[in-house]
Amino acid sequence: MTNKWVGPVLHLMRMGRAFKRADATFHQFTAAATSDDLAFLAELLRSGQIVPAIERVVGLDGVAAAIDQIASSHGSGKIAIVPGASPDSTGTR
C-alpha cells in the first residue's frame, strides 16, 4: 500500500468481493416443539420405548457436588436436580 488513505479502502473492497465469492453464510436452526410433538414424546416415555439417560437425582444440597461432576466431564448421563429429593439418589439409565 503506497497511499495510506486509498490503500486501506481498496483492500477492504477486495476483501468484500472475496467474501461474497466465498458465499460464507451461517444458518441457525431451532425446532419449535408443538403440543402434538410433546404428546408423542410423552407416550414414548410412558411406554418405555425411550428412556432418559439420568445418571442420578440430587436435592438442592447436592448441587455443588453435581456441578463438580459436570465440570470434570465424568458422567454417563444427566443429573436431575429435584428440590426435596434425597441427597444422592440413583436415577434410571
C-alpha positions as CSV (number, residue, x, y, z in Angstrom):
1,M,0.0,0.0,0.0
2,T,1.6,3.2,-1.2
3,N,-1.2,5.5,-0.4
4,K,-2.2,5.4,3.3
5,W,-5.6,6.9,2.6
6,V,-6.7,5.0,-0.5
7,G,-4.8,1.8,0.2
8,P,-7.0,0.6,3.1
9,V,-10.2,1.3,1.1
10,L,-9.0,-0.7,-1.9
11,H,-8.0,-3.5,0.4
12,L,-11.4,-3.5,2.1
13,M,-13.2,-3.6,-1.3
14,R,-11.1,-6.5,-2.4
15,M,-11.8,-8.4,0.8
16,G,-15.6,-7.7,0.5
17,R,-15.5,-9.2,-3.1
18,A,-13.6,-12.2,-1.8
19,F,-16.2,-12.8,1.0
20,K,-19.1,-12.5,-1.5
21,R,-17.4,-15.1,-3.8
22,A,-16.8,-17.5,-0.9
23,D,-20.5,-17.5,-0.1
24,A,-19.8,-17.9,3.6
25,T,-23.1,-17.9,5.4
26,F,-24.4,-19.1,8.8
27,H,-27.8,-20.5,9.2
28,Q,-29.3,-21.3,12.6
29,F,-32.0,-23.9,13.0
30,T,-34.1,-24.2,16.1
31,A,-37.0,-26.6,16.2
32,A,-40.3,-25.4,17.6
33,A,-42.0,-28.0,19.8
34,T,-45.7,-28.4,19.3
35,S,-48.2,-30.0,21.6
36,D,-48.5,-33.0,19.3
37,D,-44.8,-33.5,19.4
38,L,-44.7,-33.3,23.2
39,A,-47.6,-35.7,23.5
40,F,-45.8,-38.2,21.1
41,L,-42.6,-38.0,23.2
42,A,-44.6,-38.4,26.4
43,E,-46.2,-41.6,25.0
44,L,-42.8,-42.9,24.1
45,L,-41.5,-42.2,27.6
46,R,-44.6,-43.8,29.2
47,S,-44.4,-46.9,27.1
48,G,-40.6,-47.3,27.8
49,Q,-39.6,-47.1,24.1
50,I,-37.2,-44.3,25.0
51,V,-35.5,-44.0,28.4
52,P,-33.9,-40.7,29.5
53,A,-30.2,-41.1,30.5
54,I,-30.4,-39.7,34.0
55,E,-27.4,-40.8,36.0
56,R,-28.6,-39.6,39.3
57,V,-31.1,-37.3,41.1
58,V,-29.9,-34.9,43.7
59,G,-31.6,-32.5,46.1
60,L,-30.7,-28.9,46.5
61,D,-28.0,-29.8,49.0
62,G,-26.2,-31.9,46.3
63,V,-26.0,-29.2,43.7
64,A,-22.4,-28.3,44.4
65,A,-21.2,-31.9,44.0
66,A,-23.3,-32.2,40.8
67,I,-21.6,-29.1,39.4
68,D,-18.2,-30.5,40.2
69,Q,-19.0,-33.8,38.5
70,I,-20.3,-31.9,35.4
71,A,-17.2,-29.7,35.3
72,S,-14.9,-32.8,35.4
73,S,-16.7,-34.3,32.4
74,H,-17.1,-37.6,34.2
75,G,-20.6,-38.9,33.8
76,S,-22.6,-41.1,31.5
77,G,-25.9,-39.3,31.9
78,K,-27.7,-36.2,33.0
79,I,-28.0,-35.1,36.7
80,A,-31.5,-34.1,37.7
81,I,-31.9,-31.6,40.5
82,V,-35.2,-32.0,42.4
83,P,-35.9,-29.9,45.5
84,G,-36.8,-32.2,48.4
85,A,-35.1,-35.3,46.9
86,S,-32.6,-37.3,48.9
87,P,-29.1,-36.0,48.7
88,D,-27.9,-38.6,46.1
89,S,-30.4,-40.9,44.5
90,T,-29.6,-43.2,41.6
91,G,-31.7,-42.3,38.5
92,T,-32.8,-44.6,35.7
93,R,-30.3,-45.1,32.9
